[in-house]
Amino acid sequence: MLQNKKHQVKRIWFIITALVVVLLAIFFMVPRHEQSTQSTTKVATVDDPPVQLNTSATSALVVDLTTGQILGQKNSSKQVAIASQSKMLTAYGVLKSIKSGKIKWSTMVPITSKADLSKEDSHMFSHIAIKAGDKVSVRELYDVMFANSANDAAFALGEFVTPKRETTQQALESWAKELHLSGSQWYNSAGQVNENAFENEISSAPKTASNKASNQQLAMIARAILELILPCVNYQKN
């Protein structure tokens, strides 16, 4: 029961994080009218230093995703284990493949044993019970990867968009390099601790190895996702 509650809390926080990113993007993209002369609120400019956030969180970041300006921060460059937020980099890889025309939202993804978590406890390892041999569309996997934090969907997408003659870990590291995520660490596309990555475990890495990045780097991934998703607005048709 306790494990179930912990898992639910983890999923809730992941969804909240994704919503915050989207809401921040919407807020900063919407044109704002001039401030009333009665208002004393100061609008941050690109020359303003970031506010030091007063929060109990180990690290935190508030950023304008349209300009990249950091509005507030606390230890935002600190590298930490990021668990399911790793799925953002997997999403980046998927959107790159869609933009380049290699795949479409409607492309059917063949599920391999690496993404088959159907026999695992879904309360311990979030999944949608897809099985090896199934075929599921990119759109469906992408949706549940975020909405359900589904690890099997992330494993399937990560494997599917990995270039030939590369491992998924190499693909993740390549995408991280493109985004200049210096010092970040990547082992699997779902954000599982290495020993809990099933067939995606990296044998040469410690069992306790986990994906790591900073809040600033997660914001960089989020901004890259938003830049890629705009040309993919034809979401329902393709």
N, C-alpha and C positions, 0 to 999 in steps of 0.2 A: 504493500500500500504506500509506504514511504517512497519507494523508488518510483512508483506511478506519479505521486505528487511532484517529485523532483523533476521528472520528465515533462510533466505538464507545465511546470514553472519555466523550464528551459525553453519549451516551444513558445510559450506566451512572450517571453522576453525577446526571442528571435523575431516573432511577428511584430512586436512593438518597435524593435529596432528598424525593421524594414519600413514600417509605416512612418516612423519619424523621418527617415531618409526621404521618402516620397513627399511628405508634408512640407519638409524644409525646401525641397526642390520646387514644389508648387508655389510656396510662399514667395520665394525669391524670383520665380519666373513671372509672376503676375505683376504687371505694371502698377506702381503705387502712386497715388495722387500726392500733390504737395501737402506737406504738413500744415495743419491749421496754425494760425498765428497765436492761438490760445494754447497750443501744445508745447510742452517743455521737453518732450521726448527727443533724444538725440539719435539720429540715424547713423549707424556706423559707416565709415568710408574706408577705402582701401589703405589709407594712411594711418588708421587707428590701430593701436596695438590690441591684441586679444585680451578680453577680460579673464582674470583668473577665477575659475569657477569654484564656488564653495559647495562641494558635494562630498559625500562619504565614499563615492566610487573611487576605485584605485586610479582610474584614468577616465577622462571624458573629453568630448570635443563638440563644438557647435560651429558649423562651417556653411558659408554661402556657396552652394554647389554650382552656381552660375559663374562665379568669379574665382573660386578657390580661396577666398579670404577667410581666415580663421577668426571667428567672432569671439569665441570663448574656449578656454582649454584648461585641463589639469593633467599633467603627465601624458599629454597626447602623443608623444613620440615613443612612449614606453612599449616595448615588444611584449605582448602577452598571448597566452593561448586563446584562440578565437572560436574554437568549436564550430557550431553550425553557421556562423557568419562566413566561414570558408566558402559556403555555397555561392557567395557573391562573385568570387573569382571564377567558379564554374559557369555561372550565368554569363559572365563576360566572355568566356570562351565560346559559349553557345551563340551569343549575339554576334560575335565576330564571324562565325561560320555562316550565319544567316545573311549578314551584310555582304559577305564575299560571294554569296550565291551557292555555297557548297551544300547547304541544306535549306529547308523551308520549315515553317511552323508545322506544316502538315506531314513532313517526312516521318516515316515510321521507323522507330528505333528497335532493332532486334535486341532482346534482353539476353545477356549471357549469364553464366554462373556467378560472375563477379558482382552482379547486381541482384542476385536472387537471395533475398533475406526472408523469404516466405515462412521459413521454419523458426525464425527468431521471434522472441517476445517483442511485440510492437511497443510495449510500454517501456522497454529497456532501450530498444533501437527503433526509432520511428521509421516505419516503412508502409507501403501500400500493397504488399503481398504479391507483387509481380513475380513471375517465375521464368526461369531459363526457357527460351523458346517462344515466349510471348513477344508481341510487337506492339509498341505504344508510341503515339505521336510525340514529337518534340514539344508541342504546346502543352499536352497533358502532363508530361514529365516536368516541364518547367514550372507549371502551375503548382503541382503538389510539392515540388522541391522547396518552394517558398511558403505556400499556405500551410503545408503539413510538416515542413522541415524533413521531408522524406529522404532518408539516406539512400535507399535503393534507386530512387529517381536521380539523385546526384551522382551516384556511381555509374548509372547507365549513361547519363548525358556526358559525364567526364570521359568515359571510355569511348563513346561514340564520336566525339569531336576531337579526340587525340589524333594528331597527324600520324600517318604510317611510319613505322620504324622508330617511333617514340613511345615511351611509357607515359601513363597519365601523370605521374609525378613530374616527368620532364616537361610535359605540356604546361602544367601548372606553373612550374618554375619559369618557363619561357614567357607566359602571360604576365607573371609578376615582374619579370625583367622589362617587358614592354612598358609597363606602368611605373617603372622606376621604384619598385617596392624594396629598396635596399635593406638587406638584413632579415627580411621576412623568411619564414620557413614553410615548406609545403610538402605534405606526404600523401594526402588523398583528397578527392574532390568533395567528400561529404563533411570533412572536419572531425572525423572520428580519431580517437587516440589510436596509435598504430596497431596495438594488439587487439583492438576492437574493430578493425577494418576488414576482417574476414579475408577473402581472397585478394583484397587490395592492400594487405599488409606488406610493408617494405622489409624484406628479410635482413637487409644490411643495416637497418636503422634500429635504435633501441625500441623495445616494446612500448615504452612510455612516451615516445616521440609524438608531438602534436603540432598541428599547424599554428604558426605564430605570426602576428602582425601588430601594428600599432593602430590607434584610433585614426591618426592622420592617414595611414595607408588604406584603412577601410573606407574613409571618405573619398580617397582618390579612386578606389574601385567603384564606389557608388556613382561618382561623377562620370566615370567612363561608361558605366552602364546606361546612365541617362542620355549620354551623347549617342550611344549606339541604338537605344530603344526608339528614339524619335523617327529614324528612317524605317523602323519596323512597326509603325503604328497600324499598318494593315494586318493587324494581329489575327483577326477572326477569319480573314479570307485566305491567308497563305499558311 
